[in-house]
Amino acid sequence: MNNIEKLDLKIRYLEDKKKALSKSVSYEERKKRTRRLIQTGALAEKYFNIEHLSIEDREAIFSMFAEYIKTNAPKKYALKK
């Protein structure tokens, strides 16, 4: 095996390792997002008492308050850019 073939093998190995690491990071990010969504849903059910409502009814309630919350939330909760 010559040097070029060795380098090609090493490149393929590193590319595969990069893909695996990327998948791992994506998986962890999805896991964190899923946890955050579950926690947010639990808080919404706790404070708005909406366990008995359908998804459509919940969306209607959230849309009623969305604009108010966006415009009146304290600055410390504003989206950071």
N, CA, C and O of each residue as an XYZ file, in Angstrom:
324
protein
N       0.854     -1.178      0.000
C       0.000      0.000      0.000
C       0.900      1.242      0.000
O       1.788      1.380      0.842
N       0.656      2.136     -0.953
C       1.495      3.328     -1.027
C       0.930      4.446     -0.141
O      -0.134      4.311      0.464
N       1.664      5.531     -0.089
C       1.293      6.646      0.789
C      -0.051      7.262      0.420
O      -0.812      7.661      1.301
N      -0.346      7.343     -0.861
C      -1.614      7.932     -1.306
C      -2.786      7.087     -0.829
O      -3.793      7.617     -0.361
N      -2.650      5.773     -0.950
C      -3.717      4.880     -0.492
C      -3.904      4.979      1.020
O      -5.029      4.967      1.518
N      -2.791      5.076      1.743
C      -2.870      5.230      3.203
C      -3.592      6.526      3.570
O      -4.432      6.555      4.468
N      -3.246      7.589      2.857
C      -3.896      8.874      3.123
C      -5.385      8.827      2.774
O      -6.214      9.386      3.494
N      -5.719      8.162      1.671
C      -7.132      8.016      1.299
C      -7.905      7.262      2.379
O      -9.023      7.639      2.731
N      -7.303      6.201      2.898
C      -7.946      5.443      3.977
C      -8.139      6.313      5.220
O      -9.190      6.287      5.860
N      -7.110      7.073      5.541
C      -7.191      7.948      6.713
C      -8.265      9.017      6.511
O      -9.009      9.335      7.439
N      -8.346      9.567      5.308
C      -9.372     10.569      4.992
C     -10.760      9.967      5.149
O     -11.637     10.580      5.758
N     -10.968      8.768      4.604
C     -12.275      8.101      4.729
C     -12.616      7.839      6.189
O     -13.755      8.030      6.616
N     -11.616      7.398      6.953
C     -11.825      7.134      8.376
C     -12.239      8.416      9.098
O     -13.189      8.415      9.881
N     -11.523      9.504      8.833
C     -11.828     10.775      9.492
C     -13.188     11.320      9.064
O     -13.911     11.892      9.881
N     -13.542     11.149      7.791
C     -14.860     11.591      7.326
C     -15.969     10.798      8.012
O     -16.988     11.364      8.408
N     -15.771      9.496      8.151
C     -16.757      8.663      8.849
C     -16.879      9.069     10.314
O     -17.977      9.124     10.869
N     -15.742      9.348     10.924
C     -15.747      9.776     12.324
C     -16.469     11.121     12.466
O     -17.215     11.334     13.422
N     -16.241     12.019     11.513
C     -16.903     13.327     11.523
C     -18.415     13.155     11.409
O     -19.168     13.811     12.128
N     -18.865     12.275     10.509
C     -20.299     12.017     10.351
C     -20.893     11.461     11.638
O     -21.981     11.864     12.049
N     -20.184     10.540     12.268
C     -20.671      9.938     13.510
C     -20.791     10.989     14.609
O     -21.775     11.007     15.347
N     -19.800     11.858     14.718
C     -19.850     12.924     15.723
C     -20.984     13.895     15.437
O     -21.663     14.353     16.356
N     -21.187     14.207     14.174
C     -22.269     15.106     13.781
C     -23.621     14.505     14.137
O     -24.502     15.200     14.644
N     -23.785     13.208     13.871
C     -25.030     12.527     14.227
C     -25.239     12.537     15.731
O     -26.358     12.720     16.209
N     -24.166     12.340     16.469
C     -24.246     12.328     17.926
C     -24.687     13.692     18.455
O     -25.529     13.776     19.349
N     -24.116     14.748     17.903
C     -24.489     16.102     18.317
C     -25.948     16.372     17.968
O     -26.690     16.907     18.792
N     -26.366     16.011     16.765
C     -27.755     16.209     16.350
C     -28.701     15.442     17.262
O     -29.751     15.954     17.649
N     -28.330     14.221     17.603
C     -29.155     13.397     18.480
C     -29.308     14.063     19.844
O     -30.411     14.124     20.387
N     -28.204     14.561     20.397
C     -28.253     15.220     21.707
C     -29.097     16.491     21.649
O     -29.851     16.775     22.580
N     -28.977     17.259     20.562
C     -29.780     18.475     20.415
C     -31.262     18.136     20.328
O     -32.088     18.820     20.933
N     -31.609     17.086     19.583
C     -33.011     16.658     19.488
C     -33.527     16.201     20.846
O     -34.666     16.481     21.219
N     -32.675     15.495     21.578
C     -33.047     15.012     22.905
C     -33.335     16.193     23.845
O     -34.325     16.178     24.576
N     -32.476     17.205     23.822
C     -32.672     18.397     24.660
C     -33.945     19.127     24.260
O     -34.704     19.570     25.121
N     -34.183     19.254     22.956
C     -35.384     19.940     22.477
C     -36.638     19.183     22.902
O     -37.615     19.792     23.338
N     -36.613     17.868     22.778
C     -37.761     17.054     23.180
C     -38.045     17.236     24.664
O     -39.199     17.399     25.060
N     -37.013     17.210     25.476
C     -37.182     17.404     26.925
C     -37.772     18.780     27.214
O     -38.681     18.914     28.033
N     -37.247     19.803     26.535
C     -37.738     21.170     26.733
C     -39.208     21.283     26.339
O     -39.986     21.938     27.033
N     -39.595     20.652     25.232
C     -40.989     20.691     24.790
C     -41.905     19.986     25.782
O     -43.002     20.465     26.065
N     -41.461     18.861     26.304
C     -42.260     18.138     27.296
C     -42.431     18.981     28.553
O     -43.530     19.065     29.101
N     -41.354     19.601     29.011
C     -41.437     20.443     30.204
C     -42.355     21.643     29.965
O     -43.143     22.009     30.837
N     -42.252     22.251     28.789
C     -43.101     23.394     28.461
C     -44.563     22.982     28.428
O     -45.423     23.699     28.940
N     -44.850     21.841     27.837
C     -46.221     21.335     27.804
C     -46.752     21.060     29.196
O     -47.912     21.350     29.492
N     -45.910     20.503     30.050
C     -46.324     20.225     31.426
C     -46.637     21.522     32.166
O     -47.609     21.591     32.917
N     -45.821     22.542     31.956
C     -46.086     23.836     32.596
C     -47.380     24.457     32.071
O     -48.156     25.024     32.840
N     -47.610     24.349     30.771
C     -48.847     24.890     30.189
C     -50.059     24.193     30.793
O     -51.039     24.848     31.148
N     -49.999     22.871     30.913
C     -51.117     22.138     31.511
C     -51.304     22.524     32.971
O     -52.434     22.654     33.443
N     -50.211     22.706     33.680
C     -50.279     23.047     35.105
C     -50.911     24.424     35.321
O     -51.816     24.566     36.144
N     -50.445     25.429     34.597
C     -50.887     26.796     34.857
C     -52.169     27.181     34.134
O     -52.883     28.073     34.594
N     -52.480     26.535     33.019
C     -53.689     26.888     32.274
C     -54.811     25.873     32.442
O     -55.911     26.080     31.929
N     -54.548     24.773     33.156
C     -55.575     23.754     33.402
C     -56.231     23.321     32.090
O     -57.447     23.424     31.931
N     -55.418     22.839     31.159
C     -55.910     22.521     29.815
C     -55.830     21.036     29.476
O     -55.920     20.664     28.305
N     -55.665     20.189     30.478
C     -55.500     18.757     30.228
C     -56.661     18.169     29.436
O     -56.472     17.248     28.642
N     -57.847     18.695     29.649
C     -59.054     18.137     29.042
C     -59.309     18.639     27.618
O     -60.214     18.144     26.946
N     -58.531     19.605     27.153
C     -58.773     20.210     25.838
C     -58.057     19.452     24.722
O     -57.030     18.811     24.943
N     -58.620     19.543     23.530
C     -57.965     18.957     22.354
C     -56.796     19.855     21.939
O     -56.667     20.984     22.413
N     -55.968     19.347     21.065
C     -54.835     20.132     20.562
C     -55.328     21.406     19.883
O     -54.735     22.471     20.057
N     -56.402     21.303     19.118
C     -56.946     22.474     18.421
C     -57.411     23.530     19.425
O     -57.170     24.721     19.230
N     -58.076     23.094     20.498
C     -58.536     24.041     21.518
C     -57.360     24.673     22.255
O     -57.384     25.861     22.578
N     -56.345     23.879     22.514
C     -55.150     24.417     23.179
C     -54.484     25.470     22.294
O     -54.052     26.517     22.775
N     -54.409     25.178     21.005
C     -53.804     26.141     20.082
C     -54.605     27.435     20.057
O     -54.028     28.521     20.007
N     -55.925     27.327     20.091
C     -56.772     28.523     20.103
C     -56.495     29.364     21.347
O     -56.402     30.588     21.264
N     -56.365     28.712     22.488
C     -56.070     29.444     23.726
C     -54.698     30.103     23.643
O     -54.547     31.274     23.992
N     -53.700     29.352     23.183
C     -52.357     29.918     23.092
C     -52.321     31.097     22.126
O     -51.648     32.093     22.392
N     -53.031     30.995     21.019
C     -53.017     32.094     20.048
C     -53.707     33.333     20.604
O     -53.363     34.453     20.224
N     -54.679     33.149     21.500
C     -55.337     34.303     22.128
C     -54.345     35.123     22.950
O     -54.417     36.351     22.978
N     -53.424     34.440     23.615
C     -52.499     35.120     24.521
C     -51.138     35.427     23.898
O     -50.353     36.177     24.478
N     -50.851     34.870     22.750
C     -49.515     34.977     22.159
C     -49.071     36.421     21.941
O     -47.982     36.802     22.370
N     -49.886     37.213     21.290
C     -49.490     38.591     20.981
C     -49.295     39.404     22.256
O     -48.355     40.192     22.360
N     -50.176     39.211     23.214
C     -50.058     39.923     24.494
C     -48.732     39.579     25.169
O     -48.022     40.464     25.646
N     -48.412     38.315     25.205
C     -47.176     37.882     25.862
C     -45.957     38.402     25.107
O     -44.985     38.838     25.725
N     -46.000     38.358     23.783
C     -44.869     38.845     22.985
C     -44.609     40.328     23.233
O     -43.456     40.751     23.314
N     -45.673     41.114     23.354
C     -45.494     42.565     23.498
C     -45.322     43.010     24.940
O     -44.759     44.079     25.177
N     -45.784     42.234     25.910
C     -45.757     42.688     27.299
C     -44.827     41.904     28.215
O     -44.758     42.192     29.410
N     -44.130     40.943     27.693
C     -43.198     40.179     28.529
C     -42.048     41.088     28.948
O     -41.603     41.920     28.157
N     -41.563     40.943     30.174
C     -40.421     41.752     30.615
C     -39.221     41.556     29.690
O     -39.045     40.493     29.095
N     -38.412     42.588     29.584
C     -37.266     42.563     28.669
C     -36.294     41.419     28.975
O     -35.627     40.911     28.073
N     -36.215     41.018     30.238
C     -35.274     39.945     30.575
C     -35.652     38.615     29.921
O     -34.823     37.708     29.849
N     -36.897     38.487     29.442
C     -37.335     37.271     28.760
C     -37.340     37.422     27.244
O     -37.763     36.516     26.527
N     -36.871     38.562     26.759
C     -36.866     38.811     25.314
C     -35.875     37.877     24.620
O     -34.899     37.422     25.216
N     -36.149     37.609     23.358
C     -35.283     36.761     22.552
C     -33.931     37.439     22.385
O     -33.854     38.594     21.966
N     -32.874     36.720     22.713
C     -31.522     37.279     22.591
C     -31.002     37.000     21.197
O     -31.080     35.873     20.708
N     -30.475     38.022     20.566
C     -29.961     37.891     19.193
C     -28.469     37.819     19.177
O     -27.867     37.707     18.109
